[in-house]
Structures are given as C-alpha cells and as structure tokens.
C-alpha cells in the first residue's frame, strides 16, 4: 500500500502457524525489524518515513484525500460500473423475472466518494415514509477497502436522513464482515432475515440479514 512493510495481528494472528503460537503486535514488529536488518534494509526513522510518504506536503495530502459529495446525474455510469464489481447494479424486471432487489438509484438520495476525479464509493437510501428509510447501494472500490471510505459514506447518509427527520433506518446486508461492521460501528441491531429474490450481492448467500437503527 505504498508503505513498504505492513505487519500486525490483522494480517498475522499467529507467530508460528504449525505450532499455533499466538502473536502480539510487539512481537510481530520486532521480528520484521530484525528480518529487515538482516536483509540489509534497516528500518527507517520516523522523520525518514514522513519525508518518503510526503506526510508534511500539503499538495500531496490534498491529492490523496477522498472527497464526499452528493451524486450528480452525470455520475451514473461510473456508479453503475462500481456497483457491478460487487454484483449490486440495479436491474430491470426483464433481467430477473421477479421484482428486482434494486431497479434504480435515486440520485437525490445518494452520495459518492471521489479520489483523483474518479468515483471510488457510493451510498444511497430510499425514503419509505416520513420517518422510515432504507439504505441502498453502499459500495467502495475493492482496491480501497479498509481506507475508511465506507464509514464516511455511511456517516454522511445517516446525517442526511437525520436532517430530513428520518427516525428509523432499515438495512439489508449479506456479508458477515459487513453485518458486524454495521453493528459495531453504528449500533445497528439484528431484526431477522429475508430471502433474496434473485442473485444479488454475494453470490454464495441466498438471504439478507435485516438490520435496524434508530436515529
């Protein structure tokens, strides 16, 4: 990811997989630092790292900052291409033979994340009545997963719902990691499951977990 070496429990929970020896972050860092020195690649100082990654360069910071803005009609093709990478693009009835999971995107209720003039994230919602809304179409460029883009998009659409007087939010998710993310990061609660009407989202899963949130 541009930083030479990444190490930590998120990537390596074990120090020794054959012996199933648990790791610690400190032990993993110490080991990679030792290996780096043995390979003739000594660990850089904090100041060297700042210069290499241009952390104090305002122009570089601006160039690598993701901007969240409202979706515009001219964004539609880029958004559809992004959703297609996750099997989440809207479909017509003729393509499914049943009521589609999503048949359109409401531009007025959508936000996009932009990096280097490219759309790298989308989040939208549907207003069901004066106090109830359903989230829809949250997707991030697969190459940028883990950069906090999804969190910012979700936060922005929740804030917009509050501004409009929405008090209750319904979300359907199929990937276990995403379900945990909604619960742990935003305080959702599980409300049950519903069967998918057709192949949409994660190909391996045939039902949605329904999540609810009070704003």
Secondary structure, 3 states (H helix, E strand, C coil): CCCCCCCCCCCCCEEECCCCEECCHHHHHHHHHHHHHHCCCCCCCHHHHHHHHCCCCHHHHHHCCCEEEECCHHHHHHHHHHHHCCCCCCCCHHHHCCCCCCCCCCHHHEEEEEECCEEEEEEEEEECCCCEEEEEEEEECHHHCCCCHHHHHHHHHHHHHHHCCCCEEEEEECCHHHHHHHHHHHCCEEEEEEECCCCCCCCCCCEEEEEEEEC
